[in-house]
Amino acid sequence: MNSTQHQACPRCGPKNKPLAVTTDERGVVSYCHRCGFTEANNYIAIGVPVVRKSYRPWRETADHLWDQSEDLKGSIAEKYLRGRGCCLPPDDGDLRFLPARGDFPAALVARVTDAITADPISLHLTRLNPDGTKLAEIPKRLLAGHRKAGGVIRLWPDESVTRGLAIAEGIETALCAAHGFTPIWSTIDAGNMAAFPILADIDALTIFADNDEAGIKAANACAERWAEVAEVTVVRPEQPGFDIADVIAA
């Protein structure tokens, strides 16, 4: 017997009961039509059980690295951002400089937080050479085993977000777009942009899209959902394969 009930979402809240909980002979699947939260319990799809991911909480390594980070100003991370044509975010945003430690190179370090709750969930690191250029081998990474889905990098703090907000995929893209619009957050990638949840009290959302297949699809998915509750503007470079950071560099 199949049945579907609508309930409050554990991540984005009770408004309009966006969580669809479907029960059938295969098990129980919950999906939020607002923020994309998904959960499966004992669910069998084509004979294969769904394996639920288990993520490491924000503690120890993440806390230690964030505590070791410093202000961007005067660092090689500032030099890197300036070289990419970026605006510097305010000091109370979630972007800092992590000095080199032993065998670990210096990095631009970003705190990834849940888009709705603002709880820290991971760190994003852009490894840098001593001259402020990006490391050639594996320059960007997220902490292993930590959740990225549903996360953003709050380049401008919540207090600066009043009625309008902008989003872009990458940190550099967002900080280049900041020449024209703030406050702005980074969604890290196209997947997170597509699922960017509706936030309370935001009347206008500006989406800076990468002009590639994944970027356009993600921006359109986000815009379609947000258009039901806010004024949405999508900004996209004319040249295929470019993002706003590429436009600034060119």
Contacts in CASP RR format, 6 or more apart in sequence:
PFRMAT RR
TARGET T0000
AUTHOR 0000-0000-0000
METHOD contacts of the structure
MODEL  1
MNSTQHQACPRCGPKNKPLAVTTDERGVVSYCHRCGFTEANNYIAIGVPV
VRKSYRPWRETADHLWDQSEDLKGSIAEKYLRGRGCCLPPDDGDLRFLPA
RGDFPAALVARVTDAITADPISLHLTRLNPDGTKLAEIPKRLLAGHRKAG
GVIRLWPDESVTRGLAIAEGIETALCAAHGFTPIWSTIDAGNMAAFPILA
DIDALTIFADNDEAGIKAANACAERWAEVAEVTVVRPEQPGFDIADVIAA
1 24 0 8 1.000
1 25 0 8 1.000
2 22 0 8 1.000
2 23 0 8 1.000
2 24 0 8 1.000
3 22 0 8 1.000
3 23 0 8 1.000
3 24 0 8 1.000
4 20 0 8 1.000
4 21 0 8 1.000
4 22 0 8 1.000
4 23 0 8 1.000
5 20 0 8 1.000
5 21 0 8 1.000
6 17 0 8 1.000
6 18 0 8 1.000
6 19 0 8 1.000
6 20 0 8 1.000
6 21 0 8 1.000
7 17 0 8 1.000
7 19 0 8 1.000
7 21 0 8 1.000
7 30 0 8 1.000
8 14 0 8 1.000
8 17 0 8 1.000
8 19 0 8 1.000
9 18 0 8 1.000
9 19 0 8 1.000
9 32 0 8 1.000
9 34 0 8 1.000
9 35 0 8 1.000
9 37 0 8 1.000
10 19 0 8 1.000
10 37 0 8 1.000
11 32 0 8 1.000
11 35 0 8 1.000
11 37 0 8 1.000
11 114 0 8 1.000
11 116 0 8 1.000
11 117 0 8 1.000
11 150 0 8 1.000
11 197 0 8 1.000
12 18 0 8 1.000
12 32 0 8 1.000
12 34 0 8 1.000
12 35 0 8 1.000
12 37 0 8 1.000
12 116 0 8 1.000
12 197 0 8 1.000
12 198 0 8 1.000
13 116 0 8 1.000
15 34 0 8 1.000
15 200 0 8 1.000
16 34 0 8 1.000
18 32 0 8 1.000
18 33 0 8 1.000
18 34 0 8 1.000
18 35 0 8 1.000
19 30 0 8 1.000
19 31 0 8 1.000
19 32 0 8 1.000
19 33 0 8 1.000
19 37 0 8 1.000
20 30 0 8 1.000
20 31 0 8 1.000
20 32 0 8 1.000
20 33 0 8 1.000
21 28 0 8 1.000
21 29 0 8 1.000
21 30 0 8 1.000
22 28 0 8 1.000
22 29 0 8 1.000
22 30 0 8 1.000
22 31 0 8 1.000
26 43 0 8 1.000
26 44 0 8 1.000
26 45 0 8 1.000
27 40 0 8 1.000
27 41 0 8 1.000
27 42 0 8 1.000
27 43 0 8 1.000
27 44 0 8 1.000
28 40 0 8 1.000
28 41 0 8 1.000
28 42 0 8 1.000
28 43 0 8 1.000
29 38 0 8 1.000
29 39 0 8 1.000
29 40 0 8 1.000
29 41 0 8 1.000
29 43 0 8 1.000
30 37 0 8 1.000
30 38 0 8 1.000
30 39 0 8 1.000
30 40 0 8 1.000
31 37 0 8 1.000
31 38 0 8 1.000
32 38 0 8 1.000
34 197 0 8 1.000
34 198 0 8 1.000
34 225 0 8 1.000
35 115 0 8 1.000
35 116 0 8 1.000
35 150 0 8 1.000
35 195 0 8 1.000
35 197 0 8 1.000
35 198 0 8 1.000
36 195 0 8 1.000
36 197 0 8 1.000
39 52 0 8 1.000
40 50 0 8 1.000
40 52 0 8 1.000
42 49 0 8 1.000
43 49 0 8 1.000
43 50 0 8 1.000
44 50 0 8 1.000
55 121 0 8 1.000
55 145 0 8 1.000
55 146 0 8 1.000
55 147 0 8 1.000
56 143 0 8 1.000
56 145 0 8 1.000
56 146 0 8 1.000
58 119 0 8 1.000
58 120 0 8 1.000
58 121 0 8 1.000
58 122 0 8 1.000
58 146 0 8 1.000
61 143 0 8 1.000
62 120 0 8 1.000
62 122 0 8 1.000
62 123 0 8 1.000
62 143 0 8 1.000
62 146 0 8 1.000
65 98 0 8 1.000
65 109 0 8 1.000
65 123 0 8 1.000
66 96 0 8 1.000
66 109 0 8 1.000
66 111 0 8 1.000
66 120 0 8 1.000
66 123 0 8 1.000
68 98 0 8 1.000
68 99 0 8 1.000
68 101 0 8 1.000
69 96 0 8 1.000
69 97 0 8 1.000
69 98 0 8 1.000
69 109 0 8 1.000
70 96 0 8 1.000
70 97 0 8 1.000
70 98 0 8 1.000
70 99 0 8 1.000
71 91 0 8 1.000
71 96 0 8 1.000
71 97 0 8 1.000
72 78 0 8 1.000
72 81 0 8 1.000
72 88 0 8 1.000
72 89 0 8 1.000
72 91 0 8 1.000
72 95 0 8 1.000
72 96 0 8 1.000
72 97 0 8 1.000
72 108 0 8 1.000
73 88 0 8 1.000
73 91 0 8 1.000
75 97 0 8 1.000
75 99 0 8 1.000
75 106 0 8 1.000
76 97 0 8 1.000
76 106 0 8 1.000
76 128 0 8 1.000
76 129 0 8 1.000
76 130 0 8 1.000
76 131 0 8 1.000
76 132 0 8 1.000
77 96 0 8 1.000
77 97 0 8 1.000
77 106 0 8 1.000
77 107 0 8 1.000
77 108 0 8 1.000
77 128 0 8 1.000
77 132 0 8 1.000
78 88 0 8 1.000
78 97 0 8 1.000
79 131 0 8 1.000
79 132 0 8 1.000
80 108 0 8 1.000
80 126 0 8 1.000
80 128 0 8 1.000
80 132 0 8 1.000
80 133 0 8 1.000
80 134 0 8 1.000
81 88 0 8 1.000
81 108 0 8 1.000
81 172 0 8 1.000
81 175 0 8 1.000
82 88 0 8 1.000
84 172 0 8 1.000
84 175 0 8 1.000
84 176 0 8 1.000
84 245 0 8 1.000
84 248 0 8 1.000
84 249 0 8 1.000
85 175 0 8 1.000
85 176 0 8 1.000
85 245 0 8 1.000
85 248 0 8 1.000
85 249 0 8 1.000
86 172 0 8 1.000
86 175 0 8 1.000
86 176 0 8 1.000
86 178 0 8 1.000
86 245 0 8 1.000
86 248 0 8 1.000
87 175 0 8 1.000
87 176 0 8 1.000
87 178 0 8 1.000
87 179 0 8 1.000
87 182 0 8 1.000
88 175 0 8 1.000
89 95 0 8 1.000
89 155 0 8 1.000
89 156 0 8 1.000
89 175 0 8 1.000
89 178 0 8 1.000
90 156 0 8 1.000
90 157 0 8 1.000
90 160 0 8 1.000
92 157 0 8 1.000
92 159 0 8 1.000
93 154 0 8 1.000
93 155 0 8 1.000
93 156 0 8 1.000
93 157 0 8 1.000
94 110 0 8 1.000
94 111 0 8 1.000
94 112 0 8 1.000
94 113 0 8 1.000
94 153 0 8 1.000
94 154 0 8 1.000
94 155 0 8 1.000
94 157 0 8 1.000
95 108 0 8 1.000
95 109 0 8 1.000
95 110 0 8 1.000
95 111 0 8 1.000
95 153 0 8 1.000
95 155 0 8 1.000
95 171 0 8 1.000
96 108 0 8 1.000
96 109 0 8 1.000
96 110 0 8 1.000
96 111 0 8 1.000
97 106 0 8 1.000
97 107 0 8 1.000
97 108 0 8 1.000
97 109 0 8 1.000
98 106 0 8 1.000
98 107 0 8 1.000
98 108 0 8 1.000
98 109 0 8 1.000
98 125 0 8 1.000
99 106 0 8 1.000
100 106 0 8 1.000
100 130 0 8 1.000
105 127 0 8 1.000
105 128 0 8 1.000
105 129 0 8 1.000
105 135 0 8 1.000
106 127 0 8 1.000
106 128 0 8 1.000
106 130 0 8 1.000
107 125 0 8 1.000
107 126 0 8 1.000
107 127 0 8 1.000
107 128 0 8 1.000
108 125 0 8 1.000
108 126 0 8 1.000
108 128 0 8 1.000
108 171 0 8 1.000
109 123 0 8 1.000
109 124 0 8 1.000
109 125 0 8 1.000
109 126 0 8 1.000
110 123 0 8 1.000
110 124 0 8 1.000
110 125 0 8 1.000
110 126 0 8 1.000
110 153 0 8 1.000
110 171 0 8 1.000
110 186 0 8 1.000
111 120 0 8 1.000
111 123 0 8 1.000
111 153 0 8 1.000
111 154 0 8 1.000
112 120 0 8 1.000
112 121 0 8 1.000
112 122 0 8 1.000
112 123 0 8 1.000
112 124 0 8 1.000
112 142 0 8 1.000
112 146 0 8 1.000
112 148 0 8 1.000
112 151 0 8 1.000
112 152 0 8 1.000
112 153 0 8 1.000
112 188 0 8 1.000
113 119 0 8 1.000
113 120 0 8 1.000
113 121 0 8 1.000
113 151 0 8 1.000
113 152 0 8 1.000
113 153 0 8 1.000
113 154 0 8 1.000
114 121 0 8 1.000
114 150 0 8 1.000
114 151 0 8 1.000
115 150 0 8 1.000
115 151 0 8 1.000
115 152 0 8 1.000
115 196 0 8 1.000
115 197 0 8 1.000
115 199 0 8 1.000
116 197 0 8 1.000
116 199 0 8 1.000
118 154 0 8 1.000
118 158 0 8 1.000
121 146 0 8 1.000
121 147 0 8 1.000
121 148 0 8 1.000
121 151 0 8 1.000
122 142 0 8 1.000
122 143 0 8 1.000
122 146 0 8 1.000
122 147 0 8 1.000
122 148 0 8 1.000
122 151 0 8 1.000
123 142 0 8 1.000
123 143 0 8 1.000
123 146 0 8 1.000
124 140 0 8 1.000
124 141 0 8 1.000
124 142 0 8 1.000
124 153 0 8 1.000
124 171 0 8 1.000
124 188 0 8 1.000
125 140 0 8 1.000
125 141 0 8 1.000
125 142 0 8 1.000
125 143 0 8 1.000
126 134 0 8 1.000
126 139 0 8 1.000
126 140 0 8 1.000
126 171 0 8 1.000
127 134 0 8 1.000
127 135 0 8 1.000
127 138 0 8 1.000
127 139 0 8 1.000
127 140 0 8 1.000
127 141 0 8 1.000
128 134 0 8 1.000
128 135 0 8 1.000
129 135 0 8 1.000
142 148 0 8 1.000
142 188 0 8 1.000
148 188 0 8 1.000
148 189 0 8 1.000
148 192 0 8 1.000
149 192 0 8 1.000
149 195 0 8 1.000
150 192 0 8 1.000
150 195 0 8 1.000
150 196 0 8 1.000
150 197 0 8 1.000
151 187 0 8 1.000
151 188 0 8 1.000
151 192 0 8 1.000
152 167 0 8 1.000
152 185 0 8 1.000
152 186 0 8 1.000
152 187 0 8 1.000
152 188 0 8 1.000
152 192 0 8 1.000
152 196 0 8 1.000
153 171 0 8 1.000
153 174 0 8 1.000
153 185 0 8 1.000
153 186 0 8 1.000
153 187 0 8 1.000
153 188 0 8 1.000
154 185 0 8 1.000
155 171 0 8 1.000
155 174 0 8 1.000
155 175 0 8 1.000
155 178 0 8 1.000
155 183 0 8 1.000
155 184 0 8 1.000
155 185 0 8 1.000
155 186 0 8 1.000
156 182 0 8 1.000
156 183 0 8 1.000
156 184 0 8 1.000
156 185 0 8 1.000
157 183 0 8 1.000
160 182 0 8 1.000
160 183 0 8 1.000
161 183 0 8 1.000
161 202 0 8 1.000
163 201 0 8 1.000
163 202 0 8 1.000
163 203 0 8 1.000
163 204 0 8 1.000
164 183 0 8 1.000
164 202 0 8 1.000
164 203 0 8 1.000
164 204 0 8 1.000
164 205 0 8 1.000
164 206 0 8 1.000
165 183 0 8 1.000
165 184 0 8 1.000
165 185 0 8 1.000
165 199 0 8 1.000
165 202 0 8 1.000
165 204 0 8 1.000
165 205 0 8 1.000
165 206 0 8 1.000
166 174 0 8 1.000
166 177 0 8 1.000
166 181 0 8 1.000
166 182 0 8 1.000
166 183 0 8 1.000
166 184 0 8 1.000
166 185 0 8 1.000
166 205 0 8 1.000
166 206 0 8 1.000
166 207 0 8 1.000
166 208 0 8 1.000
167 174 0 8 1.000
167 184 0 8 1.000
167 185 0 8 1.000
167 186 0 8 1.000
167 187 0 8 1.000
167 193 0 8 1.000
167 196 0 8 1.000
167 205 0 8 1.000
167 206 0 8 1.000
167 207 0 8 1.000
167 208 0 8 1.000
167 222 0 8 1.000
168 174 0 8 1.000
168 177 0 8 1.000
168 184 0 8 1.000
168 185 0 8 1.000
168 186 0 8 1.000
168 187 0 8 1.000
168 207 0 8 1.000
168 208 0 8 1.000
168 209 0 8 1.000
168 243 0 8 1.000
168 244 0 8 1.000
169 186 0 8 1.000
169 187 0 8 1.000
169 188 0 8 1.000
169 189 0 8 1.000
169 190 0 8 1.000
169 192 0 8 1.000
169 193 0 8 1.000
169 210 0 8 1.000
169 215 0 8 1.000
169 218 0 8 1.000
169 243 0 8 1.000
170 186 0 8 1.000
170 187 0 8 1.000
170 188 0 8 1.000
170 189 0 8 1.000
170 243 0 8 1.000
170 245 0 8 1.000
171 186 0 8 1.000
172 245 0 8 1.000
173 186 0 8 1.000
173 208 0 8 1.000
173 210 0 8 1.000
173 243 0 8 1.000
173 244 0 8 1.000
173 245 0 8 1.000
174 184 0 8 1.000
174 185 0 8 1.000
174 186 0 8 1.000
174 208 0 8 1.000
175 184 0 8 1.000
175 245 0 8 1.000
176 244 0 8 1.000
176 245 0 8 1.000
176 247 0 8 1.000
176 248 0 8 1.000
177 184 0 8 1.000
177 208 0 8 1.000
177 235 0 8 1.000
177 244 0 8 1.000
178 184 0 8 1.000
179 248 0 8 1.000
181 206 0 8 1.000
184 206 0 8 1.000
184 208 0 8 1.000
187 193 0 8 1.000
187 196 0 8 1.000
190 210 0 8 1.000
190 214 0 8 1.000
190 215 0 8 1.000
190 217 0 8 1.000
190 218 0 8 1.000
191 214 0 8 1.000
191 218 0 8 1.000
193 207 0 8 1.000
193 215 0 8 1.000
193 218 0 8 1.000
193 219 0 8 1.000
193 222 0 8 1.000
194 217 0 8 1.000
194 218 0 8 1.000
194 221 0 8 1.000
194 222 0 8 1.000
195 221 0 8 1.000
195 222 0 8 1.000
196 222 0 8 1.000
196 226 0 8 1.000
198 225 0 8 1.000
198 226 0 8 1.000
198 229 0 8 1.000
198 230 0 8 1.000
202 230 0 8 1.000
203 230 0 8 1.000
203 231 0 8 1.000
204 230 0 8 1.000
204 231 0 8 1.000
204 232 0 8 1.000
204 233 0 8 1.000
205 222 0 8 1.000
205 223 0 8 1.000
205 226 0 8 1.000
205 230 0 8 1.000
205 231 0 8 1.000
205 232 0 8 1.000
205 233 0 8 1.000
206 232 0 8 1.000
206 233 0 8 1.000
206 234 0 8 1.000
206 235 0 8 1.000
207 219 0 8 1.000
207 222 0 8 1.000
207 223 0 8 1.000
207 232 0 8 1.000
207 233 0 8 1.000
207 234 0 8 1.000
207 235 0 8 1.000
208 235 0 8 1.000
208 236 0 8 1.000
208 243 0 8 1.000
208 244 0 8 1.000
209 215 0 8 1.000
209 216 0 8 1.000
209 218 0 8 1.000
209 219 0 8 1.000
209 234 0 8 1.000
209 235 0 8 1.000
209 236 0 8 1.000
210 216 0 8 1.000
210 219 0 8 1.000
210 236 0 8 1.000
210 241 0 8 1.000
210 242 0 8 1.000
210 243 0 8 1.000
211 236 0 8 1.000
211 237 0 8 1.000
211 238 0 8 1.000
211 239 0 8 1.000
211 240 0 8 1.000
211 241 0 8 1.000
211 242 0 8 1.000
211 243 0 8 1.000
212 240 0 8 1.000
212 241 0 8 1.000
216 236 0 8 1.000
219 234 0 8 1.000
219 236 0 8 1.000
220 234 0 8 1.000
223 232 0 8 1.000
223 234 0 8 1.000
226 232 0 8 1.000
235 244 0 8 1.000
237 243 0 8 1.000
237 244 0 8 1.000
237 246 0 8 1.000
237 247 0 8 1.000
239 246 0 8 1.000
239 247 0 8 1.000
242 250 0 8 1.000
END
